[in-house]
Amino acid sequence: MAITDWPLAERPREKLLSRGAAHLSDAELLAVFFRTGRPGRTAVDMGRDALVALGGLQGVLTADHKAFCKLPGLGSSHYVVLQAARELARRYLAEHLRRGDVFNSPEVTRDYLRARLREYHREVFLCLYLDNRHALLAEEELFQGTLDGAAVYPREVVRQCLQHNAAAVIFAHNHPSGVAEPSQADRRITERLRQALSLVDIRVLDHLVVGDGEVVSFAERGWL
């Protein structure tokens, strides 16, 4: 049965308009982007198929072009629309951070870092440079590594903080394994960075580790 034959209240677009996007399932949201189905499968069916084939919503949104387009009925036009929507969401969160107090907006910061770092298959070390009101001045990927880790150099971190005229900084990095629990090496390098930056009166407000859906805060653990 085609979606146009469904009751109005059950059609994804009409449900979104009447009840809001939060009331749609992942498959229904994907159907809104897919717009039409293929012979024998509605757009909602195609959404479910994509979720199963790619391991959930994260897999759908982070799949590369080739893997995505292997799915029956899906092609470059569907891929482009989803990637554009994903980038818009990331930019929305970044804009929100730039307008406000990053340190006092932990959930927005977490959401942004999930969107920013979770997709990487290698470890990436990110710095959020803040002014004296903790508003975001800039962000920068300082170091990248293999699946197992990234080498972090305190001298380079200090140099970049001074270049951005930062009064404070928040560090973040991802764990490609998906496990967000910080390692002893994470704790040691954070302490080295904190000591180095204290010499030039720059505060380390937090270090967040991004896993598969979870984000661990050093500040909340009492480690800073």
Phi, psi and omega per residue, in radians:
M1 nan 2.276 3.121
A2 -1.243 2.674 3.138
I3 -1.040 -0.561 3.130
T4 -1.134 -0.288 3.091
D5 -1.606 -0.103 3.127
W6 -1.310 2.764 2.974
P7 -1.008 2.512 -3.080
L8 -0.922 -0.712 -3.051
A9 -1.174 -0.278 -3.102
E10 -1.755 -0.161 -3.136
R11 -1.313 2.345 -3.041
P12 -0.939 -0.818 -3.087
R13 -1.167 -0.767 -3.133
E14 -1.164 -0.666 3.099
K15 -1.106 -0.725 3.117
L16 -1.056 -0.769 -3.112
L17 -1.183 -0.641 -3.056
S18 -1.527 -0.554 -3.014
R19 -2.108 -0.249 -3.127
G20 1.763 2.671 -3.056
A21 -1.100 -0.509 -3.106
A22 -1.108 -0.337 -3.116
H23 -1.520 -0.053 3.113
L24 -1.583 2.498 3.033
S25 -1.256 2.944 3.085
D26 -1.004 -0.750 -3.121
A27 -1.132 -0.662 3.131
E28 -1.196 -0.680 3.092
L29 -1.109 -0.749 3.091
L30 -1.087 -0.646 3.137
A31 -1.075 -0.602 3.103
V32 -1.072 -0.694 3.125
F33 -1.321 -0.649 -3.128
F34 -1.222 -0.505 3.067
R35 1.263 -0.954 -3.104
T36 -2.264 2.762 3.108
G37 -1.623 -2.767 3.068
R38 -2.310 2.969 -3.101
P39 -0.916 2.118 3.101
G40 1.504 -0.129 -3.120
R41 -2.391 2.222 3.064
T42 -1.316 2.991 3.082
A43 -1.095 -0.598 3.087
V44 -1.168 -0.732 3.071
D45 -1.018 -0.756 3.136
M46 -1.118 -0.620 3.066
G47 -1.105 -0.783 3.102
R48 -1.095 -0.748 3.139
D49 -1.041 -0.756 -3.130
A50 -1.142 -0.703 -3.141
L51 -1.108 -0.724 3.136
V52 -1.207 -0.805 -3.055
A53 -1.165 -0.600 -3.034
L54 -1.860 0.118 3.017
G55 1.420 0.567 3.088
G56 1.840 -3.114 -3.052
L57 -1.106 -0.712 3.114
Q58 -1.044 -0.731 3.133
G59 -1.118 -0.663 3.113
V60 -1.125 -0.778 -3.042
L61 -1.353 -0.406 -3.099
T62 -1.866 0.006 3.108
A63 -1.082 2.528 3.069
D64 -1.331 2.917 -3.035
H65 -0.981 -0.779 -3.068
K66 -1.143 -0.803 -3.125
A67 -1.137 -0.697 -3.128
F68 -1.113 -0.790 -3.045
C69 -1.323 -0.110 3.033
K70 -1.290 -0.329 -3.097
L71 -1.277 2.382 -3.105
P72 -0.985 2.238 3.075
G73 1.511 -0.151 -3.113
L74 -1.856 2.523 -3.115
G75 -2.567 -2.878 -3.068
S76 -1.053 -0.642 -3.111
S77 -1.119 -0.700 3.094
H78 -1.171 -0.724 -3.126
Y79 -1.084 -0.792 -3.118
V80 -1.073 -0.755 -3.117
V81 -1.101 -0.786 -3.135
L82 -1.158 -0.708 3.132
Q83 -1.163 -0.635 3.090
A84 -1.150 -0.729 3.119
A85 -1.115 -0.707 3.124
R86 -1.118 -0.736 3.129
E87 -1.194 -0.638 3.060
L88 -1.054 -0.743 3.125
A89 -1.086 -0.746 3.124
R90 -1.106 -0.729 -3.137
R91 -1.208 -0.594 3.080
Y92 -1.064 -0.805 3.135
L93 -1.140 -0.693 3.120
A94 -1.111 -0.713 3.123
E95 -1.124 -0.692 3.109
H96 -1.073 -0.721 3.119
L97 -1.134 -0.712 -3.095
R98 -1.172 -0.437 -3.114
R99 -1.491 -0.295 -3.003
G100 -2.213 -2.919 3.131
D101 -1.565 1.872 -3.049
V102 -1.070 -0.820 -3.043
F103 -1.120 -0.536 -3.137
N104 -1.693 0.256 3.043
S105 -2.192 1.086 -3.002
P106 -1.078 -0.630 -3.104
E107 -1.238 -0.701 3.093
V108 -1.121 -0.729 3.117
T109 -1.076 -0.772 3.108
R110 -1.062 -0.822 -3.120
D111 -1.045 -0.733 -3.129
Y112 -1.130 -0.781 -3.094
L113 -1.188 -0.600 3.031
R114 -1.032 -0.862 -3.121
A115 -1.139 -0.564 -3.043
R116 -1.400 -0.652 -2.925
L117 -2.028 -0.353 -2.953
R118 -1.116 -0.496 -3.034
E119 -1.337 -0.321 -3.030
Y120 -1.164 2.470 3.085
H121 -1.706 0.066 3.030
R122 -2.280 2.842 -3.105
E123 -1.377 2.344 -3.134
V124 -2.233 2.325 3.132
F125 -1.853 2.092 -3.029
L126 -2.014 2.455 3.052
C127 -2.017 2.324 2.976
L128 -1.856 1.972 -3.104
Y129 -1.580 2.250 -3.032
L130 -2.123 2.636 3.048
D131 -1.503 -2.986 -3.060
N132 -1.288 -0.137 3.024
R133 -1.770 0.123 3.135
H134 1.170 0.413 2.984
A135 -1.471 2.619 -3.065
L136 -1.306 2.159 3.047
L137 -1.563 -0.781 -3.079
A138 -2.914 2.899 3.007
E139 -2.325 2.710 -3.070
E140 -2.751 2.355 2.966
E141 -1.464 1.888 -3.064
L142 -1.541 -0.650 -3.056
F143 -2.416 2.523 3.064
Q144 -2.286 2.593 -3.099
G145 -2.398 -2.807 3.102
T146 -1.573 -2.916 3.088
L147 -1.069 -0.483 -3.007
D148 -1.595 -0.314 -3.125
G149 2.838 2.996 3.115
A150 -2.258 2.398 3.077
A151 -1.342 2.233 -3.103
V152 -2.025 2.237 -3.062
Y153 -1.966 1.942 -3.097
P154 -0.944 -0.676 -3.117
R155 -1.048 -0.711 3.134
E156 -1.202 -0.644 3.103
V157 -1.115 -0.795 3.121
V158 -1.065 -0.777 -3.127
R159 -1.045 -0.774 -3.115
Q160 -1.221 -0.639 3.090
C161 -1.085 -0.741 3.120
L162 -1.182 -0.661 3.129
Q163 -1.092 -0.632 3.124
H164 -1.522 0.014 -3.131
N165 0.982 0.735 -3.096
A166 -1.376 2.468 3.015
A167 -1.649 -0.381 3.136
A168 -2.674 2.909 -3.106
V169 -2.575 2.579 2.966
I170 -2.097 2.269 3.099
F171 -1.717 2.659 3.036
A172 -2.636 2.523 2.976
H173 -2.614 2.796 -3.109
N174 -1.808 2.735 2.971
H175 -1.975 1.823 -3.105
P176 -1.019 -0.362 3.095
S177 -1.141 -0.355 -3.102
G178 1.672 -0.235 -3.140
V179 -1.594 2.063 -3.016
A180 -1.467 -0.192 -3.074
E181 -1.011 2.150 -3.130
P182 -1.121 2.532 3.093
S183 -1.546 2.965 3.047
Q184 -1.107 -0.604 3.092
A185 -1.122 -0.671 3.079
D186 -1.049 -0.752 -3.115
R187 -1.192 -0.680 -3.125
R188 -1.160 -0.791 -3.105
I189 -1.201 -0.568 3.105
T190 -1.123 -0.717 3.113
E191 -1.165 -0.691 3.080
R192 -1.086 -0.735 3.120
L193 -1.142 -0.747 3.139
R194 -1.049 -0.768 -3.131
Q195 -1.152 -0.756 -3.128
A196 -1.106 -0.751 -3.105
L197 -1.287 -0.472 3.115
S198 -1.120 -0.441 3.129
L199 -1.200 -0.369 3.110
V200 -2.029 0.393 3.036
D201 1.033 0.692 3.035
I202 -1.996 2.197 -3.071
R203 -1.543 2.417 2.965
V204 -1.647 1.907 -3.067
L205 -1.446 -0.574 -3.113
D206 -2.921 2.831 2.957
H207 -2.361 2.118 -3.094
L208 -1.971 2.379 3.138
V209 -1.949 2.154 -3.049
V210 -1.764 2.128 3.043
G211 -1.923 -2.678 -3.128
D212 -1.486 1.403 3.131
G213 1.717 -0.432 -3.132
E214 -1.819 2.534 3.055
V215 -2.242 2.165 -3.130
V216 -1.797 2.302 -3.114
S217 -1.835 2.203 3.052
F218 -1.115 -0.686 -3.126
A219 -1.072 -0.753 -3.140
E220 -1.184 -0.483 3.089
R221 -1.378 -0.161 -3.112
G222 1.394 0.402 -3.095
W223 -1.648 -0.016 3.116
L224 -2.249 nan nan
